[in-house]
Amino acid sequence: MATLEDLEDRLESREATIAVVGLGYVGLPLALRFANVGYSVVGFDSDPAKVEALLSGR
């Protein structure tokens, strides 16, 4: 089982994958910021139109 220290190490080394639930006006900029500083990011949103727009680069 992973410990808090393991998590801290993965965050400090940018080896952690960050999940952002909701890609609205708060979640999308948050996900972008994590990506810009070197994290691997996975975003989730329940709105198919929003997901399609993001996947197509809009």
C-alpha positions as YAML, in Angstrom:
chain: A
units: angstrom
residues:
- id: 1
  name: MET
  ca: [0.00, 0.00, 0.00]
- id: 2
  name: ALA
  ca: [1.30, 3.44, -0.91]
- id: 3
  name: THR
  ca: [2.11, 5.86, 1.85]
- id: 4
  name: LEU
  ca: [1.76, 9.62, 2.08]
- id: 5
  name: GLU
  ca: [5.51, 9.85, 1.56]
- id: 6
  name: ASP
  ca: [5.17, 7.85, -1.67]
- id: 7
  name: LEU
  ca: [2.54, 10.30, -2.90]
- id: 8
  name: GLU
  ca: [4.69, 13.28, -1.95]
- id: 9
  name: ASP
  ca: [7.63, 11.79, -3.84]
- id: 10
  name: ARG
  ca: [5.52, 11.18, -6.95]
- id: 11
  name: LEU
  ca: [4.13, 14.72, -6.83]
- id: 12
  name: GLU
  ca: [7.54, 16.33, -6.34]
- id: 13
  name: SER
  ca: [9.07, 14.32, -9.20]
- id: 14
  name: ARG
  ca: [6.06, 14.98, -11.48]
- id: 15
  name: GLU
  ca: [5.52, 11.21, -11.84]
- id: 16
  name: ALA
  ca: [1.94, 11.37, -10.55]
- id: 17
  name: THR
  ca: [-0.99, 11.39, -12.95]
- id: 18
  name: ILE
  ca: [-3.52, 14.06, -12.02]
- id: 19
  name: ALA
  ca: [-7.24, 13.47, -12.61]
- id: 20
  name: VAL
  ca: [-9.57, 16.45, -12.94]
- id: 21
  name: VAL
  ca: [-13.31, 15.78, -12.75]
- id: 22
  name: GLY
  ca: [-15.31, 18.47, -14.51]
- id: 23
  name: LEU
  ca: [-13.72, 20.52, -17.28]
- id: 24
  name: GLY
  ca: [-15.68, 23.71, -16.82]
- id: 25
  name: TYR
  ca: [-14.44, 27.17, -15.94]
- id: 26
  name: VAL
  ca: [-12.49, 25.85, -12.94]
- id: 27
  name: GLY
  ca: [-11.48, 22.34, -14.01]
- id: 28
  name: LEU
  ca: [-10.14, 23.13, -17.47]
- id: 29
  name: PRO
  ca: [-7.68, 25.85, -16.39]
- id: 30
  name: LEU
  ca: [-6.64, 23.65, -13.46]
- id: 31
  name: ALA
  ca: [-5.95, 20.71, -15.79]
- id: 32
  name: LEU
  ca: [-4.01, 22.96, -18.17]
- id: 33
  name: ARG
  ca: [-1.89, 24.34, -15.34]
- id: 34
  name: PHE
  ca: [-1.00, 20.86, -14.10]
- id: 35
  name: ALA
  ca: [-0.07, 19.86, -17.66]
- id: 36
  name: ASN
  ca: [1.99, 23.02, -18.18]
- id: 37
  name: VAL
  ca: [4.14, 22.27, -15.13]
- id: 38
  name: GLY
  ca: [4.84, 18.71, -16.24]
- id: 39
  name: TYR
  ca: [2.18, 16.40, -14.87]
- id: 40
  name: SER
  ca: [0.33, 13.81, -16.91]
- id: 41
  name: VAL
  ca: [-3.33, 14.85, -16.71]
- id: 42
  name: VAL
  ca: [-6.59, 13.00, -17.33]
- id: 43
  name: GLY
  ca: [-9.79, 15.04, -17.54]
- id: 44
  name: PHE
  ca: [-13.35, 13.81, -17.14]
- id: 45
  name: ASP
  ca: [-16.59, 15.60, -17.95]
- id: 46
  name: SER
  ca: [-20.18, 14.37, -18.23]
- id: 47
  name: ASP
  ca: [-21.04, 16.73, -21.12]
- id: 48
  name: PRO
  ca: [-20.34, 14.91, -24.42]
- id: 49
  name: ALA
  ca: [-20.40, 18.18, -26.40]
- id: 50
  name: LYS
  ca: [-17.72, 19.68, -24.15]
- id: 51
  name: VAL
  ca: [-15.57, 16.57, -24.43]
- id: 52
  name: GLU
  ca: [-15.91, 16.57, -28.23]
- id: 53
  name: ALA
  ca: [-15.01, 20.27, -28.41]
- id: 54
  name: LEU
  ca: [-11.89, 19.71, -26.32]
- id: 55
  name: LEU
  ca: [-10.85, 16.66, -28.32]
- id: 56
  name: SER
  ca: [-11.18, 18.65, -31.54]
- id: 57
  name: GLY
  ca: [-9.08, 21.50, -30.15]
- id: 58
  name: ARG
  ca: [-11.84, 24.06, -29.59]
...
